[in-house]
Amino acid sequence: MTNQSSMFHPRLRWDSATPISDHFDDMYFNIDQGIAETTHVFINGNGLQQRFSSLEFSRFCIAETGFGTGLNFLVARQLWLEKAPPQAQLHFISVEKFPLRRADLTKALTAWPELKDGADQLIENYPIASDGFHRLSFDDGSIKLTLMLGDAAECYSLLEAEVDAWFLDGFAPSKNPDMWNPALFEQMGRLSKQNTSFATFTAAGFVRRGLSEVGFAVKKVPGFGRKREMAVGYFQSQPEAIPLSQPWYSPPIPTHIDSAIVIGAGIAGCSTAYALARRGIRVTVLERHSEPATEGSGNRQGALYAKLPAESTKQGSFHQSGLNYTISLLNQAPTAIWNRSGLLLVAHTNKEAKRQQLLLDNQTYPESVIAAVSQDEASELAGTNISAPALWMEQAGWVSPRDLCKHLLDHPNIRLVTDTTVRSIEHVGDHWQLDTNNSNYSADAVVIASASESIHLSQSSHIPIKKIRGQVSTSKTTKGAKVPKCVVCGEGYVSPPLEDKLCYGASFKLRDQETSIRDSEHAENFDRLTQILPEVAENLAPPNEGKVGFRCATPDYMPIIGAVPVHESFCRDYRKLSKDAKSSINTPPTHFPGLYISVGHGSKGLITAPLGGEIIASQILGEPLPVGKEILDALNPARFIIKNLIKGTI
C-alpha cells in the first residue's frame, strides 16, 4: 500500500510520555505540571472560574491558538462542567497547523487520567487531518469544539464568531515566529468585543505591543514555574466596522427563538431539527408522506465518503468537513445504523485513473484521508477480486439513511407530524403561520428542507434546483458467495451485505420524472457491478427489489444552506451589479425574518446535510459558525440571484 505525504502531521520524538516536536524542538506540555500550568496561565489568566460561575448569558466562547494535544480544551471543559449553569453552552475554537495523528494523541493523553472522560470523546471524534473547519460535539451537545486545521491567521480570518476569552498558546515565539504575527493579532481584534480577555504564557515585547496596537489593554503578571512573567489583558476598544466587499452575503441579525418548524423529514430536515432540538428549541417536523425518509433519503444503504478533487476546492473542503462531522454524529448513534467498513474508489476508466494519479501527485491530502492501493491490495481489502487499482479511504463506510433519520428524530424536543403538506407560509407579527392540508401551525422560525418541493412555496420559488432520477437495486446473496467487505465505488457503488441483501446502484437520469422501477435500470446497475466486482456479480441473484429516488441538485452542485433572501429586494438593491460587477454597494441584504433553507444536497446528502443543519442552527442562534466564510458564501441561498444579476439575466 502506497501512502501519500504526511504533510499535515508533525514529526515527534518522545521523552517518556511527553511528545516533543522535531520541527519546533519544543515540548507539547510539562508532564509533571501540565494541568497546573494550563490552570495558572489560561484559566486563571482569563478569570474563568468566576466568569463561568456567574455567567449572565447562555453561551461562552473561548478561542485558542495551538490546539496541540487538546490539554487546554480538556481542562476548560472540566471546569465548565463543574461551574457553568446546566443549560449553558461552551464554544471552544482552536487552530492547529500540524495536527497530531490519532495514535499520538491517544498516547499523549494517557498522561492525564483525570481528564479521561473528555479525552475519550476527543479521541473518538478526532477529525481526519484535512484543511478547514471541523465541528465536534461533547457532553450531549453542551460543549462544542471547532477545530480549524491550517495557518492560524488565515483560519481566523475566515471565522465568524464573537469571542469572550483568548488562549494565546502554541510553541514559543522564538521557536514558532510564523504564528505570532500582526495578521493574527488583527484577527483577534476583529473577533473580540469590549472586555474580551486574553492570556498567554509569553511576555515577549513584540507580542504585547502587537496586542496593544489592535486594542487590547496588556499587562505583565507572574508566570508559571520558571517563567518569571506572562501577559494578560482585555479588549478595551469597540471592534471596528469593516466595510464588506460583498454585503449581499451578510447573514441576518440573529434573534431569540423558542420554537421552529422544519418542512421535510429527509436527511436535511431531520439533521436540522436535531441540531435545533439539542439547543433546547422545540421543533415540529412536517412531512407530507406517512413516514420520514421516504424519498431521496430512503435508500437501504448509502456510501459515506467524500470524492475528493485533485486540487483543493471549496466543494472538496466542505465535503471533507461534512464527512468528519457526520462521522462524529454517527459515533453517538446506534451501531446498526452505520458501519465504518472503509471504501475503495476504483479507477474503472483511464480518465478516473489519471484523476486519481493527479490527486496523489498533488499530495493535497495526508495518508489518514486517502491512500493508493494496487489491484491486488484492493482485492484483499474488499475480500473479492477488484478489476483495477483504487484509492482506499479507511474512515469511510456505509449508512442506512432511513435509520439515521429516525434516530435524529428520536429527541424529546422534536415532534414529527406526517401526512401533512404545507401549502403556504406567511410571516405574521413575530411568528410564521403555516397553512397545511390538515391544520395550521405556527413557530418563531421555519426551515425549508423539502428538496425539490421547496419551489412550491412563494418565498423559495426562485431557488434554482433540478431533480435527477436515481434507481438503486437490491439482490439477495447466496450462501458462500463472494461479497464485498467494504464499500466499493466505480461508476456506481455497492455496499457490504445487510441482512443477506446487497444494495448497489445508482442510475442517473436527468429530466426524467418517472417514479416507477424499471428493469432496464436494474440491468444498468448490474452491469456496473459486474465491471468493478466480477466475482460478486457472477454468483449474485438478479435484482428483485429496488427504490427510485430523486436527487435534488443545484446548477453548481453545492447545497443551498442559509437564510432565505427576499428576491425582489435583492434585485432592487443590487441592480448596479448588472452594469458593473465591481460596484461598491453598502446596502445590507434583506431576508425573510426567521426563514432558512437546506436543499440541493444531491447525492452527497449524508456528508452535507448534517453539517448543513449545524450551520443553520448556529446562524439562527448567533453562535460561532462551523465552516469558514468562503464556504458560507459558496452555500448562500442568495448566490444565484447575484450571479444572475451580474450576468444580466434578471
C-alpha positions in Angstrom: 0.0 0.0 0.0 1.5 3.3 -1.1 0.7 6.2 1.3 0.6 9.9 0.4 2.7 12.5 2.0 2.2 13.1 5.8 2.5 16.8 5.2 -0.2 17.7 7.8 1.3 15.7 10.7 4.2 16.8 12.9 7.3 14.8 13.4 7.5 13.7 17.0 10.0 12.3 19.4 9.1 11.1 22.9 10.7 11.8 26.2 8.9 9.1 28.2 5.2 10.1 27.8 6.0 13.7 26.7 5.7 14.4 23.0 8.3 16.8 21.5 8.0 18.4 18.1 11.1 17.8 16.0 10.2 20.8 13.8 9.9 23.3 16.6 12.2 21.5 19.1 9.8 22.1 21.8 7.6 20.0 24.1 3.8 20.0 23.9 3.3 20.0 27.7 5.0 19.6 31.0 4.1 16.1 32.1 4.6 16.9 35.8 2.7 20.2 35.9 0.8 20.5 32.6 -2.7 20.8 34.2 -1.4 23.2 36.8 0.3 25.3 34.1 -2.9 25.5 32.0 -4.9 26.4 35.0 -2.5 29.2 36.0 -1.9 30.7 32.6 -5.2 30.3 30.8 -7.9 29.5 33.3 -6.8 32.0 36.0 -5.3 34.4 33.5 -8.8 34.8 32.0 -10.6 34.6 35.3 -12.8 31.7 34.1 -13.7 30.1 37.4 -15.6 33.2 38.4 -16.9 34.0 34.9 -18.3 30.5 34.4 -20.0 30.5 37.9 -21.7 33.9 37.3 -22.5 33.5 33.6 -25.1 36.1 32.5 -25.7 34.6 29.0 -26.4 31.1 27.8 -23.2 30.9 25.8 -19.5 31.4 26.3 -16.8 31.3 23.5 -13.1 30.6 24.0 -10.7 30.9 21.1 -7.2 29.4 21.2 -4.1 29.3 19.1 -2.2 25.9 19.1 -4.5 23.0 19.8 -1.7 20.5 20.2 -2.9 17.6 22.4 -6.1 19.4 23.4 -4.9 19.8 27.0 -6.2 23.3 27.4 -9.5 22.4 25.9 -10.0 19.4 28.2 -9.1 21.5 31.3 -11.6 24.2 30.2 -14.2 21.6 29.5 -13.8 20.1 33.0 -14.1 23.5 34.7 -17.2 24.3 32.5 -19.0 21.2 33.6 -18.2 22.0 37.3 -19.1 25.7 37.3 -21.4 26.7 34.4 -25.2 26.8 34.6 -26.8 23.5 33.4 -28.4 24.9 30.2 -25.4 27.0 29.1 -23.2 26.1 26.1 -19.5 26.4 25.7 -17.9 27.0 22.3 -14.2 26.3 22.2 -12.5 27.3 18.9 -8.9 26.3 18.2 -6.5 26.1 15.4 -3.7 23.7 14.6 -1.4 23.7 11.6 0.2 20.4 12.3 -2.4 18.1 13.9 -1.3 15.0 15.8 -2.1 11.6 14.4 -4.9 9.9 16.4 -2.4 7.3 17.7 0.0 10.0 19.0 -2.9 12.0 20.5 -4.1 8.9 22.3 -0.6 8.2 23.7 -0.2 11.8 24.9 -3.5 12.0 26.7 -2.8 8.9 28.8 -0.7 11.3 30.9 -3.9 12.8 32.3 -6.2 10.0 33.7 -8.2 12.7 35.5 -9.3 14.0 32.1 -10.1 10.6 30.6 -13.8 11.2 30.0 -13.2 14.2 27.8 -10.1 12.7 26.3 -12.1 9.6 25.2 -14.7 11.8 23.5 -11.9 13.8 21.8 -10.1 10.7 20.5 -13.3 9.1 19.3 -14.4 12.1 17.3 -10.9 13.5 16.3 -11.2 14.6 12.7 -9.3 13.2 9.7 -6.5 15.6 9.1 -7.6 17.9 6.3 -7.5 21.7 5.9 -10.6 23.5 7.1 -13.1 23.7 9.9 -14.2 20.7 11.9 -17.1 20.8 14.4 -17.1 18.3 17.2 -19.8 17.9 19.9 -19.2 16.9 23.5 -21.3 16.0 26.5 -24.6 15.8 24.6 -24.0 19.0 22.8 -23.4 21.3 25.8 -19.8 21.8 24.6 -18.8 22.3 21.0 -15.2 22.3 19.7 -14.5 23.9 16.4 -11.0 22.7 15.3 -9.6 24.6 12.4 -6.7 23.0 10.6 -4.3 25.3 8.9 -2.5 28.6 9.4 -3.7 30.5 12.5 -4.2 33.9 11.0 -5.7 32.6 7.8 -8.2 30.3 9.6 -9.2 33.1 12.0 -9.7 35.4 9.0 -12.4 33.1 7.8 -14.1 32.6 11.2 -17.5 34.2 12.0 -17.7 34.4 15.8 -17.7 36.6 18.9 -15.0 35.6 21.3 -15.2 36.0 25.1 -11.7 34.8 26.0 -8.5 34.0 24.2 -5.9 31.3 25.0 -2.9 32.6 23.1 -0.8 29.4 23.1 1.4 27.4 20.8 5.1 26.9 20.6 7.2 29.8 22.0 7.6 32.8 19.7 11.3 32.1 19.4 10.5 28.5 18.2 7.4 29.4 16.0 7.7 33.0 14.9 5.4 32.4 11.9 2.4 32.2 14.1 3.0 35.2 16.3 2.4 37.9 13.7 0.4 41.1 13.3 -2.1 39.3 11.0 -3.1 37.0 13.9 -3.4 39.9 16.3 -5.6 41.8 13.8 -8.0 38.9 13.7 -8.0 38.7 17.4 -9.2 42.3 17.5 -11.8 41.7 14.8 -13.3 38.8 16.7 -13.3 40.4 20.1 -15.8 42.6 21.9 -15.4 45.1 24.7 -13.8 43.3 27.7 -12.9 40.1 25.8 -10.0 38.8 27.8 -6.7 37.1 26.7 -3.9 35.3 28.5 -0.6 34.0 27.2 2.4 32.3 28.7 4.8 34.7 27.0 5.6 38.3 27.9 7.7 38.9 24.8 7.7 42.6 23.9 6.6 42.3 20.3 3.6 40.2 21.4 2.5 42.7 24.0 2.9 45.6 21.5 1.0 43.7 18.8 -1.9 43.1 21.0 -1.9 46.7 22.3 -1.9 48.0 18.7 -5.2 46.2 17.9 -7.0 47.4 21.0 -6.0 45.2 24.0 -5.0 46.6 27.3 -2.0 44.5 28.2 -0.1 43.9 31.5 2.5 41.6 32.8 1.8 39.2 35.7 3.8 36.4 37.4 4.3 33.4 35.1 4.2 29.8 35.9 7.1 27.9 37.3 10.4 29.1 35.9 8.7 31.6 33.6 9.0 34.8 35.5 6.3 36.7 33.6 3.3 36.2 31.3 0.8 38.6 29.7 -2.9 39.0 30.3 -5.4 41.7 29.4 -8.7 42.6 27.8 -10.1 44.3 24.7 -10.8 47.9 25.5 -11.9 49.1 22.1 -15.1 48.8 20.2 -14.5 46.5 17.2 -14.2 48.5 14.1 -16.9 48.1 11.5 -15.1 46.8 8.4 -16.9 47.5 5.1 -17.9 44.3 3.5 -16.8 43.7 -0.1 -19.9 41.6 -0.7 -22.7 42.8 1.6 -25.3 40.5 -0.1 -23.7 37.5 1.7 -24.0 39.0 5.1 -26.2 36.9 7.4 -29.3 38.4 9.2 -29.0 39.5 12.8 -29.9 36.5 15.0 -32.9 36.8 17.3 -34.1 34.7 20.2 -36.4 31.8 19.3 -38.2 29.1 21.4 -39.8 27.2 18.6 -39.2 26.1 15.0 -40.9 24.2 12.2 -38.9 22.1 9.7 -40.6 21.3 6.5 -39.5 17.9 5.3 -38.3 14.8 7.1 -35.5 13.7 4.9 -31.8 13.8 6.0 -31.7 17.6 5.6 -34.8 18.2 7.7 -34.0 15.6 10.3 -30.5 16.9 10.7 -31.6 20.5 11.1 -34.4 19.5 13.6 -31.8 17.6 15.7 -29.3 20.4 15.7 -32.0 22.8 16.9 -33.5 20.4 19.4 -30.1 19.8 21.1 -30.0 23.5 21.7 -33.3 23.4 23.6 -35.5 24.6 20.8 -39.0 23.0 20.4 -39.2 21.6 16.8 -42.1 20.4 14.8 -41.2 18.5 11.7 -43.9 18.4 9.0 -43.7 15.6 6.4 -46.1 15.1 3.5 -45.6 11.3 3.4 -46.7 8.8 6.0 -43.2 8.3 7.4 -39.8 10.0 7.4 -37.1 9.4 4.8 -39.5 8.3 2.1 -38.0 10.0 -1.0 -34.3 10.6 -1.7 -33.2 9.8 1.9 -35.0 6.4 1.9 -32.4 4.1 0.4 -31.4 1.0 2.2 -27.7 1.9 2.3 -25.7 4.9 1.3 -22.0 5.3 0.7 -20.4 7.5 3.3 -17.4 9.2 1.7 -16.1 12.4 0.1 -15.0 12.1 -3.5 -12.1 14.5 -3.2 -11.0 16.7 -6.1 -7.4 16.5 -7.4 -6.8 20.1 -6.3 -8.1 21.9 -3.3 -11.6 23.5 -3.9 -14.3 24.9 -1.7 -16.5 21.9 -2.5 -13.8 19.5 -1.6 -13.1 21.3 1.7 -16.9 21.4 2.6 -17.3 17.7 1.7 -14.3 16.7 3.9 -15.6 18.8 6.8 -19.0 17.3 6.3 -17.7 13.8 6.3 -15.9 14.4 9.6 -19.0 16.0 11.1 -21.2 13.1 10.0 -18.8 10.5 11.4 -18.7 12.4 14.7 -22.6 12.4 14.7 -22.7 8.7 13.9 -20.3 7.9 16.7 -23.2 8.8 19.1 -25.8 6.7 17.2 -26.7 3.0 17.4 -24.1 0.8 15.7 -26.7 -0.8 13.5 -27.2 2.5 11.6 -23.8 2.5 10.0 -20.5 0.7 9.6 -17.0 2.2 9.1 -16.1 -0.6 6.6 -13.7 1.6 4.6 -14.2 2.4 1.0 -12.4 1.7 -2.3 -12.7 4.2 -5.1 -11.8 2.1 -8.2 -10.0 3.6 -11.2 -12.5 1.9 -13.5 -11.6 4.1 -16.6 -8.5 5.7 -17.9 -9.9 9.1 -17.1 -10.5 8.2 -13.5 -7.0 6.6 -13.2 -5.5 9.9 -14.4 -7.6 11.9 -12.0 -6.5 9.7 -9.1 -2.9 9.9 -10.1 -3.1 13.7 -10.2 -4.7 13.7 -6.8 -1.8 11.7 -5.5 0.8 13.7 -7.2 -0.5 16.9 -5.7 -0.3 15.5 -2.2 -3.3 17.5 -1.2 -4.4 15.0 1.4 -2.5 13.0 4.1 -2.4 9.3 4.3 -5.0 9.3 7.0 -7.5 10.6 4.4 -6.7 8.6 1.3 -4.1 6.1 0.1 -3.3 4.5 -3.2 -3.6 0.7 -3.4 -2.8 -1.8 -6.2 -5.4 -4.1 -7.8 -4.2 -6.9 -5.6 -4.2 -4.8 -2.4 -7.7 -3.5 -3.3 -8.9 -7.1 -3.8 -7.6 -8.1 -0.4 -9.3 -5.2 1.3 -12.6 -6.0 -0.5 -12.4 -9.7 0.1 -13.1 -10.3 -3.6 -11.5 -9.6 -6.9 -11.3 -5.9 -7.8 -11.0 -5.0 -11.5 -8.4 -2.2 -11.2 -6.2 -0.2 -8.8 -8.0 2.1 -6.4 -7.9 4.7 -3.7 -8.5 3.5 -0.1 -10.5 5.6 2.4 -10.2 3.9 5.7 -12.5 6.2 7.6 -15.4 5.9 5.1 -18.2 3.3 5.1 -22.0 3.0 4.7 -25.0 4.4 6.4 -28.7 3.5 6.5 -30.2 6.9 5.7 -33.7 6.0 6.8 -32.5 4.6 10.2 -30.3 7.7 10.6 -33.4 10.0 10.1 -35.4 8.0 12.6 -32.5 8.3 15.1 -32.2 12.0 14.7 -36.0 12.5 15.2 -35.9 10.5 18.4 -35.4 13.5 20.6 -37.8 14.9 23.3 -37.8 18.3 21.7 -38.9 17.0 18.3 -42.5 16.3 17.2 -43.0 14.6 13.9 -46.3 15.2 12.0 -46.8 13.1 8.9 -49.3 13.1 6.0 -49.0 16.9 6.1 -48.5 19.0 3.0 -47.5 22.7 3.5 -49.5 24.8 1.1 -48.2 28.3 2.1 -46.3 30.1 4.8 -46.7 33.7 5.9 -44.9 35.8 8.5 -47.4 37.4 10.8 -46.2 39.6 13.6 -43.3 37.8 15.2 -44.3 34.3 14.0 -44.6 32.2 10.9 -48.1 30.8 10.1 -48.2 27.7 8.0 -51.3 26.6 6.1 -51.4 22.8 5.5 -53.9 20.2 4.3 -55.0 19.2 7.8 -54.2 22.0 10.2 -52.4 25.3 10.8 -49.1 25.6 12.6 -47.0 28.5 13.9 -43.5 29.0 15.1 -40.7 31.6 15.6 -38.6 30.2 12.8 -39.1 28.0 9.8 -36.6 25.8 7.9 -37.5 24.6 4.4 -35.9 21.2 3.8 -38.3 19.7 1.3 -35.9 19.3 -1.6 -37.5 20.0 -5.0 -40.9 20.6 -3.3 -39.4 23.9 -1.9 -40.1 25.7 -5.1 -43.9 25.4 -4.4 -43.5 28.0 -1.6 -43.5 31.6 -2.8 -40.6 32.6 -0.6 -38.3 30.0 -2.1 -39.8 29.7 -5.6 -36.7 31.4 -7.1 -34.3 28.8 -5.9 -32.8 27.0 -8.9 -32.9 23.3 -8.3 -33.3 20.2 -10.5 -34.5 16.7 -10.0 -32.2 13.8 -11.0 -33.8 10.3 -11.1 -31.8 7.5 -9.4 -32.7 3.9 -9.1 -31.0 1.6 -6.6 -31.1 -2.2 -6.9 -31.1 -4.9 -4.3 -30.2 -8.6 -4.8 -30.4 -11.5 -2.3 -27.0 -13.0 -1.6 -26.4 -16.8 -1.8 -24.7 -18.8 0.9 -20.9 -19.0 0.4 -20.9 -16.5 -2.5 -18.3 -13.7 -2.7 -19.5 -10.4 -1.2 -17.5 -7.2 -0.6 -16.2 -6.5 2.9 -16.1 -2.7 2.3 -17.9 -0.2 0.1 -16.7 -0.2 -3.5 -17.3 2.7 -5.8 -16.7 2.9 -9.5 -19.2 4.3 -11.9 -21.7 3.2 -9.3 -21.4 1.8 -5.8 -22.0 -1.3 -3.8 -22.1 -1.8 0.0 -21.4 -4.8 2.1 -24.5 -7.0 2.5 -27.1 -6.0 5.1 -29.4 -8.8 6.2 -28.3 -11.1 3.3 -29.1 -8.4 0.7 -26.7 -6.5 -1.5 -27.6 -2.9 -2.3 -26.0 -1.3 -5.4 -26.5 1.4 -8.0 -27.5 4.0 -8.8 -28.8 5.2 -12.1 -28.5 8.8 -13.1 -31.3 10.2 -15.2 -31.7 13.9 -15.9 -35.1 15.3 -16.9 -36.8 12.1 -16.0 -39.7 12.3 -13.6 -41.0 8.7 -13.8 -41.3 7.2 -10.3 -41.7 3.5 -11.2 -38.9 0.9 -11.0 -37.5 -0.1 -14.4 -36.0 -3.4 -15.4 -33.7 -1.5 -17.7 -32.1 0.4 -14.9 -31.8 -2.8 -12.8 -29.8 -4.1 -15.8 -27.6 -1.0 -15.9 -26.9 -1.2 -12.2 -26.0 -4.9 -12.5 -23.6 -4.2 -15.5 -21.8 -1.5 -13.4 -21.5 -4.0 -10.5 -20.0 -6.6 -13.0 -17.4 -4.1 -14.1 -15.9 -3.4 -10.7 -16.8 -6.7 -8.8 -16.9 -9.5 -11.4 -16.7 -12.3 -8.8 -19.6 -10.9 -6.8 -21.8 -10.4 -9.8 -21.1 -13.9 -11.1 -22.8 -15.6 -8.2 -25.4 -13.0 -7.4 -29.1 -13.4 -7.9 -30.6 -10.8 -10.4 -32.0 -7.7 -8.7 -35.5 -8.3 -7.4 -36.0 -5.2 -5.4 -35.2 -1.5 -5.8 -36.1 2.0 -5.0 -36.4 5.2 -7.1 -35.4 8.5 -5.6 -34.8 12.0 -6.9 -31.6 13.8 -6.1 -32.2 17.5 -5.6 -29.3 19.3 -7.2 -28.2 22.9 -7.9 -26.5 24.4 -11.0 -23.1 24.4 -9.2 -23.7 21.2 -7.3 -23.2 22.9 -4.0 -26.1 22.7 -1.5 -28.2 25.8 -0.7 -27.9 26.4 3.1 -28.8 29.6 5.0 -31.2 32.4 5.3 -33.8 32.8 2.6 -33.3 36.1 0.7 -36.2 38.3 -0.5 -35.8 38.0 -4.2 -37.4 41.3 -5.2 -35.3 43.3 -2.6 -32.1 41.7 -3.8 -32.9 42.5 -7.4 -33.6 46.1 -6.5 -30.8 46.7 -4.0 -28.0 45.1 -6.1 -29.2 46.0 -9.6 -26.0 48.0 -10.2 -24.1 44.7 -10.5 -25.8 44.2 -13.8 -23.8 47.1 -15.2 -20.6 46.7 -13.1 -19.8 43.5 -11.2 -17.4 45.5 -9.1 -19.9 48.2 -8.0 -19.4 49.5 -4.5 -22.7 48.8 -2.7 -23.2 49.2 1.1 -26.9 48.2 1.3 -27.4 45.3 3.8 -29.3 42.3 2.4 -33.0 41.7 3.1 -34.0 38.3 4.3 -37.3 36.9 5.4 -37.1 37.0 9.2 -36.5 33.7 10.7 -36.8 31.7 7.4 -34.0 29.4 6.4 -33.5 26.7 3.8 -31.4 23.5 3.4 -31.8 21.9 -0.1 -29.8 20.8 -3.1 -27.7 18.2 -1.4 -27.7 15.9 -4.5 -26.1 12.5 -3.9 -23.9 13.8 -1.1 -26.6 14.4 1.5 -25.0 12.1 4.0 -22.0 14.3 4.3 -23.5 17.7 3.6 -27.0 17.7 5.2 -25.9 17.1 8.9 -23.3 19.8 8.8 -25.9 22.0 7.0 -28.2 21.5 9.9 -25.5 22.6 12.3 -24.8 25.7 10.1 -28.5 26.7 10.2 -28.8 26.2 14.0 -25.7 28.2 14.6 -26.9 31.0 12.3 -30.4 31.2 13.8 -28.9 31.4 17.4 -26.0 33.6 16.6 -23.3 31.0 17.5 -19.8 30.7 16.1 -20.2 29.1 12.7 -18.8 25.6 11.9 -17.4 26.5 8.5 -15.4 29.4 7.1 -16.6 32.5 5.4 -15.6 31.3 1.9 -17.7 28.1 2.4 -20.6 30.0 3.8 -20.7 32.3 0.7 -20.5 29.3 -1.6 -23.6 27.8 0.2 -25.5 31.1 0.5 -29.1 30.9 -0.9 -28.6 34.4 -2.5 -25.6 33.4 -4.6 -27.7 32.6 -7.7 -29.5 35.9 -7.6 -26.2 37.7 -7.5 -24.8 35.6 -10.3 -27.8 36.2 -12.5 -27.7 40.0 -11.8 -24.0 40.1 -12.8 -24.9 38.1 -16.0 -27.8 40.4 -16.7 -30.3 37.5 -16.9 -32.7 39.0 -14.3 
